[in-house]
Amino acid sequence: MEEQKRLFIAIILSVVVIAGWNLLFVDPVSINQQPVVDGNSVAENRVGESQSPSIEDFQPENGSSAYTNSTAGAAQQNLSSEPEIFRTLTISTPLYNAVVSEKRAAVTSMTLKGFREGVEEDSPLKQMVTSGLPSGLFAFDMEGKSLPGLDRAVFKADRDTESLTISDGESRISFSWRSPHGIVVEKIYTFSASSYMIGMELIVKNGSTMPLKDSLEIVLPFALSKDASSLARFGSYGPAVYLNGALEEIKPDDIEEKNNFQGIVEWVGNADRYFISTLLPVTPVQSSIKLVKRESLVLTSYIQSMDRLDPGKQVAFSFNCYMGPKSLKVLSSYDNSLKKSINFGWFDVLAKPCLIAMNLIHDFIPNYGIAIIILTILIKLLFWPLGTKSYKSMNDMRKLTPLMTEIREKYKDDKQKMNQEVMSLYKTYKVNPMSGCLPMLVQMPIFFALYRMLYQAIELRHAPFMGWINDLSAPDRLFDFAVSIPFMQPPYGIPVLTLIMGATMFLQQKMTPTTGDPTQAKMMMFMPLFMTFIFINFPAGLVLYWLVNNVLSIGQQYYIQKKFS
């Protein structure tokens, strides 16, 4: 009975590891198709088109404003006759290089100086605006198309030079566009030398003779990876919105069912495992979020209604734009809820203190591999009493092995009587067969929290440890073979750290007392091989944690066995 319980628990724990990893580390539509929002069409540039706009692209929606229908023809004629000539302005700060195009005054490039695309020293800087986006980030329009041509407008920057270097303080660049009927739209960016946060102010001045009533729409396109579904399973990937005080992350496969949100929006954007691009209203108000998926492209739109704007009046909207790392240290420096984008799921309350502790250790010892080792030791010390109780119980069970073997042999034809005698044996020697497993189950939440934290922590991205391990966020590989290996993700090489971890699991299993059926014992010895197979593609930081934890457990178990033998 005891062996069956332990076999059952081992299988359950293995299933928990696999299922937990898959479920927790992991919780374009036709070009002419346009979503309908409150009776108006949300227009967006056609994906992949670089030709001049056609007249059909500027057809306004009926009832958008008091003057739209009367001036649409003139606007279309004016726009089609103007050559599309525009500049791009490059802004360089100690943190990033940004490029803003006069076309739609959108951010078309954002490279982060502190991060690279790959671990190689000559790898290009991390690009936050992926290629293939129709208009860059933070392009805006009127939802009801009350300003024909705004969706493809060429703004005029307020400076002659096409480059700006900011080494200290802040600097502003203003882009303006005037519609054929006298409405002036101004977009002002404020760049800071010491922050990834960029200020963005939109000003609409009604210089026409008719009132304007519409909603502002700002679009954040996001290019999906080919393995988007897999990336979404193992962490944040895709649109995210902080709505009514709660984080909502929408997986790419769920966009068709979850594409419309309304409420108080504190920020909205697109995220992946380590980085995020967001739009943050300075004053959160009731607004809408619309999502449209077009094959490999997701259009995330922020829509905010605008009060009636009479002739001679103006209205201003203030935002912040963040394009940078999902670093708890960086995001916590801002007075907003953007730090909530770092989400470790169910174990968030445990994972974030672990992340903070790891970073504190790294401040004194600048090696994240060593920081993981020290953090693992501290956690092991925290749970030392529980581990001692567990190993002591196992040791007590080991002493009863001969008596239990005798009972099973004596009553092998009477299972009920055998179970009664085994329970009586436990009672006589005051041994609780479950006391060896319960302490392990108590520690499982912290194990999963560490898994989630170590998988998502940007601090481990491209962080070296020692020797061949030059990226704790990637699987460890010694050498790089030219041929593929089944079940192994590239690069293909020898997973040294993972194999050592498997060896420690095998040693630990050998030290764990087993009784009864030899077949069951052999099945238990197969578990280390099974777990090694699971870990072969895990990030090296996770494998390092598990390896160190195994070594400490072996030491503690050996000590308890010697002490109570």
Residue pairs with C-beta under 8 A, 6 or more apart in sequence:
1 418
1 419
1 422
2 397
2 404
2 422
2 433
2 515
2 516
3 514
3 515
3 516
3 517
3 520
3 521
4 520
5 433
5 434
5 437
6 437
6 514
6 524
7 520
7 523
7 524
9 437
10 524
10 527
13 440
13 444
14 527
14 530
14 531
16 444
17 531
17 534
18 534
20 448
20 451
21 234
21 451
21 534
22 233
24 345
24 346
24 347
24 448
24 452
25 233
25 234
25 235
25 345
25 451
25 452
25 455
26 232
26 233
26 234
26 235
27 345
28 47
28 292
28 293
28 294
28 295
28 296
28 297
29 292
29 293
29 294
29 295
30 294
31 46
31 47
31 48
31 294
32 46
33 294
34 41
34 42
34 43
34 44
35 41
35 42
35 259
35 290
35 292
36 42
37 143
37 288
37 290
37 303
38 143
38 215
39 61
39 63
40 61
40 64
40 143
40 144
40 145
41 61
41 145
42 143
42 217
42 290
42 292
42 301
42 303
43 57
43 141
43 145
43 151
44 134
44 135
44 151
44 219
44 292
44 299
45 134
45 135
45 151
45 152
46 57
46 134
47 132
47 134
47 294
47 295
47 297
48 132
48 134
49 134
52 80
52 84
53 79
53 80
53 152
55 76
55 80
57 151
57 152
58 72
58 75
58 76
58 79
58 148
58 149
58 151
58 152
59 72
59 145
60 68
60 69
60 72
60 145
60 146
60 148
61 68
61 144
61 145
62 69
63 144
64 142
64 144
64 145
64 146
64 214
65 144
65 146
65 210
65 211
65 212
65 213
65 214
66 210
66 211
66 212
66 213
67 181
67 208
67 209
67 210
67 212
68 145
68 146
68 148
71 148
71 180
71 181
72 148
74 180
74 181
75 148
75 149
75 179
75 180
75 181
76 148
76 149
78 149
78 180
79 148
79 149
79 152
79 180
82 154
84 103
84 154
85 154
86 101
86 102
86 103
86 154
86 155
87 101
87 102
87 157
87 162
88 99
88 100
88 101
88 102
88 108
88 162
89 99
89 100
89 101
89 102
89 157
89 159
89 162
89 163
89 164
89 173
90 97
90 98
90 99
90 162
90 163
90 164
91 97
91 98
91 99
91 100
91 163
91 164
91 165
91 166
91 171
91 173
91 189
91 191
92 98
92 163
92 164
92 165
92 166
93 165
93 166
93 167
93 191
93 192
93 193
94 113
94 167
94 193
94 194
95 112
95 113
95 114
95 193
95 194
95 195
95 196
95 324
96 110
96 111
96 112
96 113
96 196
96 323
96 324
97 109
97 110
97 111
97 113
97 125
98 107
98 109
98 110
98 191
98 198
99 107
99 108
99 109
99 110
100 106
100 107
100 108
100 173
100 175
100 189
101 108
101 136
102 154
102 155
102 156
102 157
102 175
103 135
103 152
103 153
103 154
103 155
104 135
104 136
104 139
104 140
104 151
104 152
104 153
104 154
104 155
105 139
105 155
105 175
105 177
105 187
106 135
106 136
106 137
106 138
106 139
107 129
107 136
107 137
107 138
107 321
107 323
108 129
108 133
108 136
108 137
109 127
109 129
109 136
110 127
110 128
110 129
110 137
110 277
110 323
111 124
111 125
111 126
111 127
111 128
112 125
112 126
112 128
112 196
112 275
112 324
112 325
113 125
114 325
115 125
115 126
115 275
115 325
115 461
115 462
116 123
116 124
116 125
116 126
116 462
117 123
117 124
117 125
117 126
117 127
118 462
119 462
119 470
119 471
119 474
126 275
128 137
128 275
128 277
128 323
128 324
129 136
129 137
129 277
129 323
130 222
130 223
131 223
132 223
132 296
132 297
133 221
133 223
133 297
134 221
134 297
135 219
135 221
137 220
137 221
137 277
137 321
137 323
138 200
138 218
138 219
138 220
138 279
138 321
139 151
139 218
139 219
140 150
140 187
140 202
140 216
140 217
140 218
140 219
141 147
141 150
141 151
141 217
141 219
142 150
142 214
142 215
142 216
142 217
143 214
143 215
143 216
143 217
143 303
144 214
144 215
145 151
146 212
146 213
146 214
147 179
147 183
147 185
147 212
147 214
148 179
149 179
149 180
150 177
150 179
150 185
153 177
153 185
154 177
155 175
155 176
155 177
155 185
155 187
156 175
156 176
156 177
157 173
157 174
157 175
158 173
158 174
158 175
158 176
159 173
164 171
164 173
164 191
166 191
166 192
166 193
167 193
168 193
169 192
169 193
170 190
170 191
170 192
170 193
171 190
171 191
172 188
172 189
172 190
172 191
173 188
173 189
173 191
174 186
174 187
174 188
174 189
175 186
175 187
175 188
175 189
176 184
176 185
176 186
176 187
177 184
177 185
177 186
178 184
178 185
178 207
179 185
179 208
181 208
181 210
182 206
182 207
182 208
182 209
183 204
183 205
183 206
183 207
183 208
183 212
184 203
184 204
184 205
184 207
185 202
185 203
185 204
185 205
186 201
186 202
186 203
186 204
186 205
187 200
187 201
187 202
187 203
188 199
188 200
188 201
188 202
188 203
189 198
189 199
189 200
190 198
190 199
190 200
190 201
191 198
192 198
192 199
196 322
196 323
196 324
196 325
196 330
197 320
197 321
197 322
197 334
198 320
198 321
198 322
198 323
199 318
199 319
199 320
199 321
200 318
200 319
200 320
200 321
201 316
201 317
201 318
201 319
202 216
202 316
202 317
202 319
203 314
203 315
203 316
203 317
204 212
204 306
204 309
204 314
204 315
204 316
205 313
205 314
206 212
206 309
206 310
206 311
206 312
206 313
206 314
207 311
207 312
208 311
209 311
210 311
211 308
211 309
211 310
211 311
212 306
212 308
212 309
213 306
213 307
213 308
213 309
214 306
215 303
215 304
215 305
215 306
216 303
216 304
216 305
216 306
216 317
217 301
217 302
217 303
218 279
218 301
218 302
218 319
219 299
219 300
219 301
219 302
220 268
220 269
220 270
220 277
220 278
220 279
220 299
220 300
220 301
220 302
221 297
221 298
221 299
221 300
222 238
222 239
222 270
222 277
222 297
222 298
222 299
222 300
223 296
223 297
224 238
224 252
224 296
224 297
224 298
225 231
226 296
228 237
228 238
228 252
228 253
229 251
229 252
229 253
231 237
231 272
231 273
232 238
232 251
232 252
232 253
234 273
234 455
235 273
235 455
235 456
236 249
236 271
236 272
236 273
236 326
236 341
236 343
236 456
237 251
237 252
237 271
237 272
237 273
238 249
238 250
238 251
238 252
238 255
238 270
238 271
238 298
239 249
239 250
239 255
239 268
239 269
239 270
239 289
239 291
239 298
239 300
240 247
240 248
240 249
240 250
240 268
240 269
240 270
240 271
240 276
240 278
240 341
241 247
241 248
241 250
241 261
241 265
241 267
241 268
241 269
241 289
242 248
242 265
242 266
242 267
242 268
242 337
242 338
242 340
242 341
243 261
243 263
243 264
243 265
243 266
243 289
244 263
244 264
245 264
245 266
247 340
247 341
247 343
248 261
249 271
249 343
250 258
250 259
250 291
252 293
252 298
255 291
255 292
255 293
255 298
256 293
258 291
259 290
259 291
259 292
259 293
260 288
260 289
260 290
260 291
261 288
261 289
262 286
262 287
262 288
262 289
263 286
263 287
264 284
264 285
264 286
264 287
265 281
265 284
265 285
265 287
265 289
265 302
266 280
266 281
266 284
266 336
266 337
267 278
267 279
267 280
267 281
267 322
267 336
267 337
267 338
267 341
268 278
268 279
268 289
268 300
268 302
269 276
269 277
269 278
269 279
269 300
269 322
269 341
270 276
270 277
270 278
270 298
270 300
271 277
271 326
271 341
273 456
274 325
274 326
274 456
274 458
274 461
275 323
275 324
275 325
275 326
275 458
276 322
276 323
276 324
276 326
276 338
276 341
277 321
277 322
277 323
278 321
278 322
278 323
278 338
278 341
279 302
279 319
279 320
279 321
280 319
280 320
280 321
280 322
280 336
280 338
281 287
281 302
281 304
281 317
281 318
281 319
282 318
282 319
282 320
283 318
285 304
286 305
287 302
287 303
287 304
287 305
288 302
288 303
288 304
289 300
289 301
289 302
289 303
290 299
290 300
290 301
290 303
291 298
291 299
291 300
291 301
292 298
292 299
292 301
293 299
304 317
306 315
307 315
309 315
320 336
322 334
322 338
324 330
325 458
326 341
326 342
326 456
326 458
327 458
327 459
328 339
328 342
328 352
328 355
328 356
328 359
329 359
331 338
331 339
331 341
331 342
332 339
342 352
342 456
344 350
344 351
344 352
344 449
344 452
344 453
344 456
345 452
346 448
347 445
347 448
347 449
347 452
350 445
350 446
350 449
351 449
351 450
351 452
351 453
352 453
354 375
354 379
354 446
354 449
354 450
354 453
355 453
355 457
355 459
357 375
357 378
358 368
358 371
358 372
358 375
358 453
358 457
358 459
359 371
359 459
361 370
361 371
361 374
361 375
362 368
362 371
362 459
365 371
365 374
367 464
367 465
368 459
368 460
368 463
368 465
368 472
368 541
369 463
369 464
369 465
369 466
369 469
369 472
369 541
369 544
370 465
372 454
372 472
372 541
372 544
372 545
372 548
373 544
373 548
375 545
376 545
376 548
376 549
376 552
377 548
377 552
379 446
379 450
379 549
380 387
380 549
380 552
380 553
380 556
383 439
383 442
383 443
383 446
384 556
386 439
386 442
386 443
387 439
387 553
387 556
388 556
388 560
389 435
389 439
390 435
390 436
390 437
390 438
390 439
390 440
391 436
391 556
391 557
391 560
391 561
392 560
392 564
393 431
393 432
393 433
393 435
393 436
394 436
394 512
394 513
394 557
395 513
395 560
395 561
395 564
395 565
396 429
396 431
396 564
397 431
397 433
397 436
397 513
397 515
398 513
398 561
399 429
400 425
400 426
400 429
400 431
400 515
401 513
401 515
403 425
404 422
404 425
404 515
404 516
405 515
405 516
407 418
407 421
407 422
407 425
408 418
408 422
408 516
410 418
410 421
411 417
411 418
411 421
412 418
425 431
426 432
426 433
450 545
451 542
454 460
454 539
454 541
454 542
454 545
455 539
455 541
455 542
457 541
460 472
460 473
460 539
460 541
461 471
461 473
462 470
462 471
462 473
463 471
463 472
463 473
463 541
464 470
464 471
464 472
465 472
465 540
465 544
468 476
468 477
468 478
468 496
469 476
469 497
469 540
471 540
472 539
472 540
472 541
472 544
473 539
473 540
473 541
474 539
474 540
475 489
475 495
475 498
475 536
475 537
475 538
475 539
475 540
475 543
476 495
476 496
476 497
476 498
476 540
476 543
477 491
477 492
477 493
477 494
477 495
478 493
478 494
478 495
478 496
479 493
479 494
480 491
480 492
480 493
481 491
481 492
481 493
483 492
484 490
484 492
485 492
487 533
487 536
487 537
488 495
488 536
488 537
489 537
495 536
497 540
497 543
497 544
497 547
498 532
498 535
498 536
498 538
498 543
499 532
500 547
501 532
501 535
501 543
501 546
501 547
501 550
502 528
502 529
502 531
502 532
502 535
503 528
504 547
504 550
504 551
504 554
505 527
505 528
505 531
505 532
505 550
506 525
506 528
506 529
507 554
508 528
508 550
508 553
508 554
508 557
509 524
509 525
509 527
509 528
510 525
511 554
511 557
511 558
511 561
512 524
512 557
514 520
514 521
514 524
535 542
535 543
535 546
